[in-house]
Amino acid sequence: MTAQANSAFPNLDENRARPRFTWLGWFVLLEAGLLTATLLMPTWQPKPLGIALAFGLIFALIVAVWKTPRSLSGVRGTWILPSSAHAGDEVTIGASLSAQDGSPPIALEAWQPLQRRFDVMARLTGLDQLPTRPSWVTRFPKRGLNRLPPLTVRTSQPFGLVTASLQISDSAELIVLPAIGRIRRELKTRINKWLEAQSLTPDPGDDELARLRDYRAGDPPHRIHWKASARHRSLLVTERHAAGCRRLALVIDTTMGSDGRKLERLISVAATLVDYFVNEGWAVSLYGHFAPRGVEGSRLRLLETLALAGAENGSLHDVIPSNRAVIVLALSDFAANDYSPKPMVLTLDECDSLVWLPRRVR
């Protein structure tokens, strides 16, 4: 799962809401103190109405201090997170709130990752046993594992003299995927020409032979099935099921010490290529010092791997697989002449003109 959130609350019973006076509460406390002080002044004749008002204000403060935090004791909540989120994109998140014995009007406060602060996300007139699910739109500025602090509810009822807040959930974690751009037509043409030559690799991939047909002018020579042609005494060309069923290895350069912004751009380029090839039906695997043995799986798993990739030391030569169709994404010039079949090398400078990335990544 991309989003991970704890739904058990082992420590919530130990969590207590602490009351604090509001500005109105401080004013009432001061007023009650002044009225009470008149009882201690022998030259001042206390008035029964003033004395009654002083005791009434003190009683209201005592009730507020006692009741306000206790009114939140039954409130519980959980984060509602999306299955996936990309860095910089708008995403809807929310919470599920309930109260066993009801609650007063509350304000829900949650962490805003873009502004890096707690904000009021919803104001509710009250809760009951049925879940209430407020939601809001936010952005996560960076890829990687993002930790969301516990949800907090706040109330100043009754009277508005005292405010109390209470954490009602555990923290949650969300793996934010890299930003995805678009491959330009020039790169698609270049990739398709390169992939045409990769059928010479010893790695057959996952595709299967569909049929043999007679050779036609313009067919690539490497598609000729020589054994079948010899038996039939005429040139026969192989046709396979969807070419996208073949396997492709994507090697990403994450050399430590490089510019962090360049690394983020290269990770976004890698995510764009993963998205493109997986949608075309290719079985893609990722290689790099963050995954020296390779990572295979669904689009989501590959993007999660890229989201958690960090800068590391090492040579790209140590992580390039053999006998595979390989695309190398390098931060700088890289020579790959000693490999067979020869990998396709794309430097970051080339990708800047071949891959469109969102403005926030460029």
Buried (B, 14 or more C-beta within 10 A) or exposed (E): EBBEBBEEBEEBEEEEBEBBBBEBBEEBBEEBEEBBEBEEEEEEEBEEEBBEBBEEBBEBBEBBBEBBBEBBBBBBBBBBBEEBBBBBBEBEBBBBBBBEEEBBEBBBBBBBBEEEEBEEBBEBEEBEEEBBEBEBEBBBEBBBEBEBBBBBBBBBBBBBBBBBBBBBBBBBBBBBBBBBBEBBEEBEEBBEEBBEBBBEBEBEBEBEEEEBBEBEEEBEEEBBBEEBBEEEEEBBBBBBEEBBBBBBBBBBBBBEEBEEEBBBBBBBBBBBBBBBBBEEBBBBBBBBBBBEEBBBBEBBEBBBBBBBBEBEEBEBEEBBBEEBBBBBBBBEEBEBEEBEBEBBBBBBEBBEEBBEBBEEBE
